[in-house]
């Protein structure tokens, strides 16, 4: 049996710098884990662009989340 883990990455769009990482499940718990690792100055004011994966909706506040396909 495989113990699959996903690498979640948050990247600054302008500088391309990796600002947070999380290794965990692919679902909502993984999205919340990534969110918890994002530095405060990003999590308080940045807009987060993601694909339309449902887990992001449970980890990122709606006012800061922009989903696209």
mmCIF file of the N, C-alpha and C atoms, coordinates in Angstrom:
data_MODEL
# 
_entry.id   MODEL 
# 
loop_
_atom_site.group_PDB 
_atom_site.id 
_atom_site.type_symbol 
_atom_site.label_atom_id 
_atom_site.label_alt_id 
_atom_site.label_comp_id 
_atom_site.label_asym_id 
_atom_site.label_entity_id 
_atom_site.label_seq_id 
_atom_site.pdbx_PDB_ins_code 
_atom_site.Cartn_x 
_atom_site.Cartn_y 
_atom_site.Cartn_z 
_atom_site.occupancy 
_atom_site.B_iso_or_equiv 
_atom_site.pdbx_formal_charge 
_atom_site.auth_seq_id 
_atom_site.auth_comp_id 
_atom_site.auth_asym_id 
_atom_site.auth_atom_id 
_atom_site.pdbx_PDB_model_num 
ATOM 1   N N  . UNK A 1 1  ? 0.844   -1.182 0.000   1.00 0.00 ? 1  UNK A N  1 
ATOM 2   C CA . UNK A 1 1  ? 0.000   0.000  0.000   1.00 0.00 ? 1  UNK A CA 1 
ATOM 3   C C  . UNK A 1 1  ? 0.889   1.245  0.000   1.00 0.00 ? 1  UNK A C  1 
ATOM 4   N N  . UNK A 1 2  ? 0.504   2.220  -0.794  1.00 0.00 ? 2  UNK A N  1 
ATOM 5   C CA . UNK A 1 2  ? 1.274   3.460  -0.898  1.00 0.00 ? 2  UNK A CA 1 
ATOM 6   C C  . UNK A 1 2  ? 0.787   4.480  0.115   1.00 0.00 ? 2  UNK A C  1 
ATOM 7   N N  . UNK A 1 3  ? 1.701   5.246  0.626   1.00 0.00 ? 3  UNK A N  1 
ATOM 8   C CA . UNK A 1 3  ? 1.377   6.344  1.530   1.00 0.00 ? 3  UNK A CA 1 
ATOM 9   C C  . UNK A 1 3  ? 1.638   7.636  0.762   1.00 0.00 ? 3  UNK A C  1 
ATOM 10  N N  . UNK A 1 4  ? 0.723   7.995  -0.117  1.00 0.00 ? 4  UNK A N  1 
ATOM 11  C CA . UNK A 1 4  ? 0.918   9.151  -0.994  1.00 0.00 ? 4  UNK A CA 1 
ATOM 12  C C  . UNK A 1 4  ? 0.834   10.450 -0.216  1.00 0.00 ? 4  UNK A C  1 
ATOM 13  N N  . UNK A 1 5  ? 1.734   11.356 -0.526  1.00 0.00 ? 5  UNK A N  1 
ATOM 14  C CA . UNK A 1 5  ? 1.745   12.706 0.030   1.00 0.00 ? 5  UNK A CA 1 
ATOM 15  C C  . UNK A 1 5  ? 1.855   13.694 -1.109  1.00 0.00 ? 5  UNK A C  1 
ATOM 16  N N  . UNK A 1 6  ? 1.335   14.865 -0.911  1.00 0.00 ? 6  UNK A N  1 
ATOM 17  C CA . UNK A 1 6  ? 1.371   15.927 -1.909  1.00 0.00 ? 6  UNK A CA 1 
ATOM 18  C C  . UNK A 1 6  ? 2.231   17.063 -1.394  1.00 0.00 ? 6  UNK A C  1 
ATOM 19  N N  . UNK A 1 7  ? 2.949   17.689 -2.292  1.00 0.00 ? 7  UNK A N  1 
ATOM 20  C CA . UNK A 1 7  ? 3.734   18.867 -1.951  1.00 0.00 ? 7  UNK A CA 1 
ATOM 21  C C  . UNK A 1 7  ? 2.914   20.088 -2.365  1.00 0.00 ? 7  UNK A C  1 
ATOM 22  N N  . UNK A 1 8  ? 2.483   20.847 -1.387  1.00 0.00 ? 8  UNK A N  1 
ATOM 23  C CA . UNK A 1 8  ? 1.728   22.073 -1.606  1.00 0.00 ? 8  UNK A CA 1 
ATOM 24  C C  . UNK A 1 8  ? 2.718   23.235 -1.587  1.00 0.00 ? 8  UNK A C  1 
ATOM 25  N N  . UNK A 1 9  ? 2.598   24.143 -2.541  1.00 0.00 ? 9  UNK A N  1 
ATOM 26  C CA . UNK A 1 9  ? 3.552   25.239 -2.682  1.00 0.00 ? 9  UNK A CA 1 
ATOM 27  C C  . UNK A 1 9  ? 2.816   26.563 -2.846  1.00 0.00 ? 9  UNK A C  1 
ATOM 28  N N  . UNK A 1 10 ? 3.266   27.574 -2.119  1.00 0.00 ? 10 UNK A N  1 
ATOM 29  C CA . UNK A 1 10 ? 2.784   28.951 -2.314  1.00 0.00 ? 10 UNK A CA 1 
ATOM 30  C C  . UNK A 1 10 ? 3.963   29.761 -2.839  1.00 0.00 ? 10 UNK A C  1 
ATOM 31  N N  . UNK A 1 11 ? 3.736   30.452 -3.943  1.00 0.00 ? 11 UNK A N  1 
ATOM 32  C CA . UNK A 1 11 ? 4.809   31.179 -4.619  1.00 0.00 ? 11 UNK A CA 1 
ATOM 33  C C  . UNK A 1 11 ? 4.383   32.624 -4.841  1.00 0.00 ? 11 UNK A C  1 
ATOM 34  N N  . UNK A 1 12 ? 5.310   33.548 -4.599  1.00 0.00 ? 12 UNK A N  1 
ATOM 35  C CA . UNK A 1 12 ? 5.066   34.952 -4.887  1.00 0.00 ? 12 UNK A CA 1 
ATOM 36  C C  . UNK A 1 12 ? 5.028   35.134 -6.394  1.00 0.00 ? 12 UNK A C  1 
ATOM 37  N N  . UNK A 1 13 ? 3.957   35.677 -6.882  1.00 0.00 ? 13 UNK A N  1 
ATOM 38  C CA . UNK A 1 13 ? 3.764   35.792 -8.334  1.00 0.00 ? 13 UNK A CA 1 
ATOM 39  C C  . UNK A 1 13 ? 4.792   36.706 -8.990  1.00 0.00 ? 13 UNK A C  1 
ATOM 40  N N  . UNK A 1 14 ? 5.159   37.784 -8.329  1.00 0.00 ? 14 UNK A N  1 
ATOM 41  C CA . UNK A 1 14 ? 6.091   38.760 -8.920  1.00 0.00 ? 14 UNK A CA 1 
ATOM 42  C C  . UNK A 1 14 ? 7.544   38.281 -8.860  1.00 0.00 ? 14 UNK A C  1 
ATOM 43  N N  . UNK A 1 15 ? 7.976   37.838 -7.690  1.00 0.00 ? 15 UNK A N  1 
ATOM 44  C CA . UNK A 1 15 ? 9.387   37.471 -7.514  1.00 0.00 ? 15 UNK A CA 1 
ATOM 45  C C  . UNK A 1 15 ? 9.661   35.998 -7.823  1.00 0.00 ? 15 UNK A C  1 
ATOM 46  N N  . UNK A 1 16 ? 8.612   35.183 -7.896  1.00 0.00 ? 16 UNK A N  1 
ATOM 47  C CA . UNK A 1 16 ? 8.697   33.732 -8.097  1.00 0.00 ? 16 UNK A CA 1 
ATOM 48  C C  . UNK A 1 16 ? 9.315   33.015 -6.890  1.00 0.00 ? 16 UNK A C  1 
ATOM 49  N N  . UNK A 1 17 ? 9.474   33.712 -5.791  1.00 0.00 ? 17 UNK A N  1 
ATOM 50  C CA . UNK A 1 17 ? 10.021  33.126 -4.568  1.00 0.00 ? 17 UNK A CA 1 
ATOM 51  C C  . UNK A 1 17 ? 8.990   32.190 -3.927  1.00 0.00 ? 17 UNK A C  1 
ATOM 52  N N  . UNK A 1 18 ? 9.448   31.038 -3.453  1.00 0.00 ? 18 UNK A N  1 
ATOM 53  C CA . UNK A 1 18 ? 8.599   30.121 -2.699  1.00 0.00 ? 18 UNK A CA 1 
ATOM 54  C C  . UNK A 1 18 ? 8.437   30.722 -1.305  1.00 0.00 ? 18 UNK A C  1 
ATOM 55  N N  . UNK A 1 19 ? 7.191   30.961 -0.883  1.00 0.00 ? 19 UNK A N  1 
ATOM 56  C CA . UNK A 1 19 ? 6.952   31.582 0.422   1.00 0.00 ? 19 UNK A CA 1 
ATOM 57  C C  . UNK A 1 19 ? 6.451   30.586 1.461   1.00 0.00 ? 19 UNK A C  1 
ATOM 58  N N  . UNK A 1 20 ? 5.948   29.413 1.011   1.00 0.00 ? 20 UNK A N  1 
ATOM 59  C CA . UNK A 1 20 ? 5.500   28.399 1.962   1.00 0.00 ? 20 UNK A CA 1 
ATOM 60  C C  . UNK A 1 20 ? 5.417   27.044 1.271   1.00 0.00 ? 20 UNK A C  1 
ATOM 61  N N  . UNK A 1 21 ? 5.603   26.000 2.066   1.00 0.00 ? 21 UNK A N  1 
ATOM 62  C CA . UNK A 1 21 ? 5.487   24.616 1.608   1.00 0.00 ? 21 UNK A CA 1 
ATOM 63  C C  . UNK A 1 21 ? 4.697   23.831 2.644   1.00 0.00 ? 21 UNK A C  1 
ATOM 64  N N  . UNK A 1 22 ? 4.051   22.794 2.170   1.00 0.00 ? 22 UNK A N  1 
ATOM 65  C CA . UNK A 1 22 ? 3.394   21.849 3.080   1.00 0.00 ? 22 UNK A CA 1 
ATOM 66  C C  . UNK A 1 22 ? 3.383   20.485 2.406   1.00 0.00 ? 22 UNK A C  1 
ATOM 67  N N  . UNK A 1 23 ? 3.725   19.454 3.149   1.00 0.00 ? 23 UNK A N  1 
ATOM 68  C CA . UNK A 1 23 ? 3.643   18.082 2.653   1.00 0.00 ? 23 UNK A CA 1 
ATOM 69  C C  . UNK A 1 23 ? 2.507   17.414 3.410   1.00 0.00 ? 23 UNK A C  1 
ATOM 70  N N  . UNK A 1 24 ? 1.529   16.892 2.659   1.00 0.00 ? 24 UNK A N  1 
ATOM 71  C CA . UNK A 1 24 ? 0.392   16.255 3.322   1.00 0.00 ? 24 UNK A CA 1 
ATOM 72  C C  . UNK A 1 24 ? -0.590  15.695 2.329   1.00 0.00 ? 24 UNK A C  1 
ATOM 73  N N  . UNK A 1 25 ? -1.798  15.487 2.794   1.00 0.00 ? 25 UNK A N  1 
ATOM 74  C CA . UNK A 1 25 ? -2.853  14.935 1.971   1.00 0.00 ? 25 UNK A CA 1 
ATOM 75  C C  . UNK A 1 25 ? -3.287  15.923 0.900   1.00 0.00 ? 25 UNK A C  1 
ATOM 76  N N  . UNK A 1 26 ? -3.986  15.408 -0.103  1.00 0.00 ? 26 UNK A N  1 
ATOM 77  C CA . UNK A 1 26 ? -4.412  16.236 -1.222  1.00 0.00 ? 26 UNK A CA 1 
ATOM 78  C C  . UNK A 1 26 ? -5.700  17.014 -0.937  1.00 0.00 ? 26 UNK A C  1 
ATOM 79  N N  . UNK A 1 27 ? -6.380  16.732 0.142   1.00 0.00 ? 27 UNK A N  1 
ATOM 80  C CA . UNK A 1 27 ? -7.669  17.341 0.432   1.00 0.00 ? 27 UNK A CA 1 
ATOM 81  C C  . UNK A 1 27 ? -7.589  18.616 1.235   1.00 0.00 ? 27 UNK A C  1 
ATOM 82  N N  . UNK A 1 28 ? -8.687  18.910 1.903   1.00 0.00 ? 28 UNK A N  1 
ATOM 83  C CA . UNK A 1 28 ? -8.833  20.151 2.664   1.00 0.00 ? 28 UNK A CA 1 
ATOM 84  C C  . UNK A 1 28 ? -7.774  20.298 3.755   1.00 0.00 ? 28 UNK A C  1 
ATOM 85  N N  . UNK A 1 29 ? -7.404  19.197 4.396   1.00 0.00 ? 29 UNK A N  1 
ATOM 86  C CA . UNK A 1 29 ? -6.382  19.269 5.452   1.00 0.00 ? 29 UNK A CA 1 
ATOM 87  C C  . UNK A 1 29 ? -5.050  19.750 4.884   1.00 0.00 ? 29 UNK A C  1 
ATOM 88  N N  . UNK A 1 30 ? -4.715  19.320 3.678   1.00 0.00 ? 30 UNK A N  1 
ATOM 89  C CA . UNK A 1 30 ? -3.490  19.786 3.032   1.00 0.00 ? 30 UNK A CA 1 
ATOM 90  C C  . UNK A 1 30 ? -3.544  21.262 2.705   1.00 0.00 ? 30 UNK A C  1 
ATOM 91  N N  . UNK A 1 31 ? -4.679  21.716 2.215   1.00 0.00 ? 31 UNK A N  1 
ATOM 92  C CA . UNK A 1 31 ? -4.842  23.144 1.898   1.00 0.00 ? 31 UNK A CA 1 
ATOM 93  C C  . UNK A 1 31 ? -4.733  23.991 3.159   1.00 0.00 ? 31 UNK A C  1 
ATOM 94  N N  . UNK A 1 32 ? -5.344  23.530 4.235   1.00 0.00 ? 32 UNK A N  1 
ATOM 95  C CA . UNK A 1 32 ? -5.247  24.271 5.499   1.00 0.00 ? 32 UNK A CA 1 
ATOM 96  C C  . UNK A 1 32 ? -3.810  24.254 6.025   1.00 0.00 ? 32 UNK A C  1 
ATOM 97  N N  . UNK A 1 33 ? -3.110  23.137 5.845   1.00 0.00 ? 33 UNK A N  1 
ATOM 98  C CA . UNK A 1 33 ? -1.712  23.061 6.270   1.00 0.00 ? 33 UNK A CA 1 
ATOM 99  C C  . UNK A 1 33 ? -0.840  24.057 5.531   1.00 0.00 ? 33 UNK A C  1 
ATOM 100 N N  . UNK A 1 34 ? -1.064  24.181 4.227   1.00 0.00 ? 34 UNK A N  1 
ATOM 101 C CA . UNK A 1 34 ? -0.317  25.176 3.454   1.00 0.00 ? 34 UNK A CA 1 
ATOM 102 C C  . UNK A 1 34 ? -0.641  26.577 3.959   1.00 0.00 ? 34 UNK A C  1 
ATOM 103 N N  . UNK A 1 35 ? -1.926  26.860 4.141   1.00 0.00 ? 35 UNK A N  1 
ATOM 104 C CA . UNK A 1 35 ? -2.346  28.192 4.597   1.00 0.00 ? 35 UNK A CA 1 
ATOM 105 C C  . UNK A 1 35 ? -1.676  28.546 5.922   1.00 0.00 ? 35 UNK A C  1 
ATOM 106 N N  . UNK A 1 36 ? -1.600  27.604 6.821   1.00 0.00 ? 36 UNK A N  1 
ATOM 107 C CA . UNK A 1 36 ? -0.976  27.845 8.130   1.00 0.00 ? 36 UNK A CA 1 
ATOM 108 C C  . UNK A 1 36 ? 0.515   28.147 8.012   1.00 0.00 ? 36 UNK A C  1 
ATOM 109 N N  . UNK A 1 37 ? 1.163   27.705 6.941   1.00 0.00 ? 37 UNK A N  1 
ATOM 110 C CA . UNK A 1 37 ? 2.597   27.939 6.758   1.00 0.00 ? 37 UNK A CA 1 
ATOM 111 C C  . UNK A 1 37 ? 2.920   29.230 6.013   1.00 0.00 ? 37 UNK A C  1 
ATOM 112 N N  . UNK A 1 38 ? 1.914   29.891 5.494   1.00 0.00 ? 38 UNK A N  1 
ATOM 113 C CA . UNK A 1 38 ? 2.142   31.138 4.750   1.00 0.00 ? 38 UNK A CA 1 
ATOM 114 C C  . UNK A 1 38 ? 2.424   32.266 5.731   1.00 0.00 ? 38 UNK A C  1 
ATOM 115 N N  . UNK A 1 39 ? 3.518   33.013 5.535   1.00 0.00 ? 39 UNK A N  1 
ATOM 116 C CA . UNK A 1 39 ? 3.846   34.116 6.444   1.00 0.00 ? 39 UNK A CA 1 
ATOM 117 C C  . UNK A 1 39 ? 2.712   35.134 6.533   1.00 0.00 ? 39 UNK A C  1 
ATOM 118 N N  . UNK A 1 40 ? 2.570   35.720 7.704   1.00 0.00 ? 40 UNK A N  1 
ATOM 119 C CA . UNK A 1 40 ? 1.479   36.654 7.985   1.00 0.00 ? 40 UNK A CA 1 
ATOM 120 C C  . UNK A 1 40 ? 1.322   37.780 6.992   1.00 0.00 ? 40 UNK A C  1 
ATOM 121 N N  . UNK A 1 41 ? 2.420   38.377 6.532   1.00 0.00 ? 41 UNK A N  1 
ATOM 122 C CA . UNK A 1 41 ? 2.289   39.518 5.615   1.00 0.00 ? 41 UNK A CA 1 
ATOM 123 C C  . UNK A 1 41 ? 1.701   39.096 4.268   1.00 0.00 ? 41 UNK A C  1 
ATOM 124 N N  . UNK A 1 42 ? 1.812   37.830 3.921   1.00 0.00 ? 42 UNK A N  1 
ATOM 125 C CA . UNK A 1 42 ? 1.151   37.327 2.709   1.00 0.00 ? 42 UNK A CA 1 
ATOM 126 C C  . UNK A 1 42 ? -0.299  36.945 3.021   1.00 0.00 ? 42 UNK A C  1 
ATOM 127 N N  . UNK A 1 43 ? -0.489  36.193 4.082   1.00 0.00 ? 43 UNK A N  1 
ATOM 128 C CA . UNK A 1 43 ? -1.834  35.677 4.366   1.00 0.00 ? 43 UNK A CA 1 
ATOM 129 C C  . UNK A 1 43 ? -2.814  36.784 4.737   1.00 0.00 ? 43 UNK A C  1 
ATOM 130 N N  . UNK A 1 44 ? -2.320  37.921 5.163   1.00 0.00 ? 44 UNK A N  1 
ATOM 131 C CA . UNK A 1 44 ? -3.207  39.017 5.547   1.00 0.00 ? 44 UNK A CA 1 
ATOM 132 C C  . UNK A 1 44 ? -3.618  39.902 4.380   1.00 0.00 ? 44 UNK A C  1 
ATOM 133 N N  . UNK A 1 45 ? -2.804  39.973 3.324   1.00 0.00 ? 45 UNK A N  1 
ATOM 134 C CA . UNK A 1 45 ? -3.124  40.943 2.283   1.00 0.00 ? 45 UNK A CA 1 
ATOM 135 C C  . UNK A 1 45 ? -3.071  40.432 0.853   1.00 0.00 ? 45 UNK A C  1 
ATOM 136 N N  . UNK A 1 46 ? -2.498  39.281 0.607   1.00 0.00 ? 46 UNK A N  1 
ATOM 137 C CA . UNK A 1 46 ? -2.319  38.804 -0.766  1.00 0.00 ? 46 UNK A CA 1 
ATOM 138 C C  . UNK A 1 46 ? -3.602  38.197 -1.336  1.00 0.00 ? 46 UNK A C  1 
ATOM 139 N N  . UNK A 1 47 ? -3.669  38.166 -2.639  1.00 0.00 ? 47 UNK A N  1 
ATOM 140 C CA . UNK A 1 47 ? -4.704  37.429 -3.357  1.00 0.00 ? 47 UNK A CA 1 
ATOM 141 C C  . UNK A 1 47 ? -4.071  36.138 -3.840  1.00 0.00 ? 47 UNK A C  1 
ATOM 142 N N  . UNK A 1 48 ? -4.763  35.020 -3.661  1.00 0.00 ? 48 UNK A N  1 
ATOM 143 C CA . UNK A 1 48 ? -4.235  33.718 -3.993  1.00 0.00 ? 48 UNK A CA 1 
ATOM 144 C C  . UNK A 1 48 ? -4.944  33.173 -5.221  1.00 0.00 ? 48 UNK A C  1 
ATOM 145 N N  . UNK A 1 49 ? -4.171  32.882 -6.257  1.00 0.00 ? 49 UNK A N  1 
ATOM 146 C CA . UNK A 1 49 ? -4.690  32.356 -7.514  1.00 0.00 ? 49 UNK A CA 1 
ATOM 147 C C  . UNK A 1 49 ? -4.414  30.862 -7.554  1.00 0.00 ? 49 UNK A C  1 
ATOM 148 N N  . UNK A 1 50 ? -5.460  30.071 -7.768  1.00 0.00 ? 50 UNK A N  1 
ATOM 149 C CA . UNK A 1 50 ? -5.328  28.617 -7.784  1.00 0.00 ? 50 UNK A CA 1 
ATOM 150 C C  . UNK A 1 50 ? -6.127  28.033 -8.943  1.00 0.00 ? 50 UNK A C  1 
ATOM 151 N N  . UNK A 1 51 ? -5.931  26.735 -9.165  1.00 0.00 ? 51 UNK A N  1 
ATOM 152 C CA . UNK A 1 51 ? -6.850  26.047 -10.071 1.00 0.00 ? 51 UNK A CA 1 
ATOM 153 C C  . UNK A 1 51 ? -8.168  25.887 -9.306  1.00 0.00 ? 51 UNK A C  1 
ATOM 154 N N  . UNK A 1 52 ? -9.123  25.244 -9.866  1.00 0.00 ? 52 UNK A N  1 
ATOM 155 C CA . UNK A 1 52 ? -10.455 25.171 -9.257  1.00 0.00 ? 52 UNK A CA 1 
ATOM 156 C C  . UNK A 1 52 ? -10.624 23.953 -8.346  1.00 0.00 ? 52 UNK A C  1 
ATOM 157 N N  . UNK A 1 53 ? -9.553  23.493 -7.729  1.00 0.00 ? 53 UNK A N  1 
ATOM 158 C CA . UNK A 1 53 ? -9.596  22.345 -6.829  1.00 0.00 ? 53 UNK A CA 1 
ATOM 159 C C  . UNK A 1 53 ? -10.364 22.731 -5.570  1.00 0.00 ? 53 UNK A C  1 
ATOM 160 N N  . UNK A 1 54 ? -11.379 21.960 -5.204  1.00 0.00 ? 54 UNK A N  1 
ATOM 161 C CA . UNK A 1 54 ? -12.260 22.277 -4.078  1.00 0.00 ? 54 UNK A CA 1 
ATOM 162 C C  . UNK A 1 54 ? -11.530 22.483 -2.752  1.00 0.00 ? 54 UNK A C  1 
ATOM 163 N N  . UNK A 1 55 ? -10.457 21.780 -2.535  1.00 0.00 ? 55 UNK A N  1 
ATOM 164 C CA . UNK A 1 55 ? -9.744  21.867 -1.264  1.00 0.00 ? 55 UNK A CA 1 
ATOM 165 C C  . UNK A 1 55 ? -9.278  23.292 -0.964  1.00 0.00 ? 55 UNK A C  1 
ATOM 166 N N  . UNK A 1 56 ? -8.907  24.053 -1.996  1.00 0.00 ? 56 UNK A N  1 
ATOM 167 C CA . UNK A 1 56 ? -8.455  25.426 -1.769  1.00 0.00 ? 56 UNK A CA 1 
ATOM 168 C C  . UNK A 1 56 ? -9.556  26.267 -1.138  1.00 0.00 ? 56 UNK A C  1 
ATOM 169 N N  . UNK A 1 57 ? -10.801 26.003 -1.507  1.00 0.00 ? 57 UNK A N  1 
ATOM 170 C CA . UNK A 1 57 ? -11.929 26.765 -0.973  1.00 0.00 ? 57 UNK A CA 1 
ATOM 171 C C  . UNK A 1 57 ? -12.085 26.551 0.523   1.00 0.00 ? 57 UNK A C  1 
ATOM 172 N N  . UNK A 1 58 ? -11.569 25.458 1.029   1.00 0.00 ? 58 UNK A N  1 
ATOM 173 C CA . UNK A 1 58 ? -11.655 25.162 2.451   1.00 0.00 ? 58 UNK A CA 1 
ATOM 174 C C  . UNK A 1 58 ? -10.415 25.614 3.222   1.00 0.00 ? 58 UNK A C  1 
ATOM 175 N N  . UNK A 1 59 ? -9.384  26.022 2.500   1.00 0.00 ? 59 UNK A N  1 
ATOM 176 C CA . UNK A 1 59 ? -8.151  26.426 3.160   1.00 0.00 ? 59 UNK A CA 1 
ATOM 177 C C  . UNK A 1 59 ? -7.833  27.900 3.041   1.00 0.00 ? 59 UNK A C  1 
ATOM 178 N N  . UNK A 1 60 ? -8.335  28.545 1.996   1.00 0.00 ? 60 UNK A N  1 
ATOM 179 C CA . UNK A 1 60 ? -8.036  29.949 1.737   1.00 0.00 ? 60 UNK A CA 1 
ATOM 180 C C  . UNK A 1 60 ? -9.311  30.770 1.907   1.00 0.00 ? 60 UNK A C  1 
ATOM 181 N N  . UNK A 1 61 ? -9.257  31.886 2.632   1.00 0.00 ? 61 UNK A N  1 
ATOM 182 C CA . UNK A 1 61 ? -10.458 32.714 2.784   1.00 0.00 ? 61 UNK A CA 1 
ATOM 183 C C  . UNK A 1 61 ? -11.003 33.159 1.419   1.00 0.00 ? 61 UNK A C  1 
ATOM 184 N N  . UNK A 1 62 ? -12.310 33.097 1.260   1.00 0.00 ? 62 UNK A N  1 
ATOM 185 C CA . UNK A 1 62 ? -12.965 33.399 -0.021  1.00 0.00 ? 62 UNK A CA 1 
ATOM 186 C C  . UNK A 1 62 ? -12.617 34.791 -0.534  1.00 0.00 ? 62 UNK A C  1 
ATOM 187 N N  . UNK A 1 63 ? -12.481 35.765 0.348   1.00 0.00 ? 63 UNK A N  1 
ATOM 188 C CA . UNK A 1 63 ? -12.189 37.145 -0.087  1.00 0.00 ? 63 UNK A CA 1 
ATOM 189 C C  . UNK A 1 63 ? -10.815 37.288 -0.733  1.00 0.00 ? 63 UNK A C  1 
ATOM 190 N N  . UNK A 1 64 ? -9.930  36.312 -0.493  1.00 0.00 ? 64 UNK A N  1 
ATOM 191 C CA . UNK A 1 64 ? -8.573  36.371 -1.039  1.00 0.00 ? 64 UNK A CA 1 
ATOM 192 C C  . UNK A 1 64 ? -8.311  35.316 -2.106  1.00 0.00 ? 64 UNK A C  1 
ATOM 193 N N  . UNK A 1 65 ? -9.312  34.551 -2.443  1.00 0.00 ? 65 UNK A N  1 
ATOM 194 C CA . UNK A 1 65 ? -9.109  33.416 -3.347  1.00 0.00 ? 65 UNK A CA 1 
ATOM 195 C C  . UNK A 1 65 ? -9.706  33.691 -4.712  1.00 0.00 ? 65 UNK A C  1 
ATOM 196 N N  . UNK A 1 66 ? -8.908  33.468 -5.760  1.00 0.00 ? 66 UNK A N  1 
ATOM 197 C CA . UNK A 1 66 ? -9.368  33.567 -7.141  1.00 0.00 ? 66 UNK A CA 1 
ATOM 198 C C  . UNK A 1 66 ? -9.058  32.243 -7.820  1.00 0.00 ? 66 UNK A C  1 
ATOM 199 N N  . UNK A 1 67 ? -10.110 31.502 -8.155  1.00 0.00 ? 67 UNK A N  1 
ATOM 200 C CA . UNK A 1 67 ? -9.938  30.203 -8.802  1.00 0.00 ? 67 UNK A CA 1 
ATOM 201 C C  . UNK A 1 67 ? -10.162 30.339 -10.301 1.00 0.00 ? 67 UNK A C  1 
ATOM 202 N N  . UNK A 1 68 ? -9.352  29.646 -11.067 1.00 0.00 ? 68 UNK A N  1 
ATOM 203 C CA . UNK A 1 68 ? -9.537  29.596 -12.521 1.00 0.00 ? 68 UNK A CA 1 
ATOM 204 C C  . UNK A 1 68 ? -9.138  28.209 -12.998 1.00 0.00 ? 68 UNK A C  1 
ATOM 205 N N  . UNK A 1 69 ? -9.568  27.877 -14.189 1.00 0.00 ? 69 UNK A N  1 
ATOM 206 C CA . UNK A 1 69 ? -9.257  26.541 -14.702 1.00 0.00 ? 69 UNK A CA 1 
ATOM 207 C C  . UNK A 1 69 ? -8.031  26.556 -15.559 1.00 0.00 ? 69 UNK A C  1 
# 
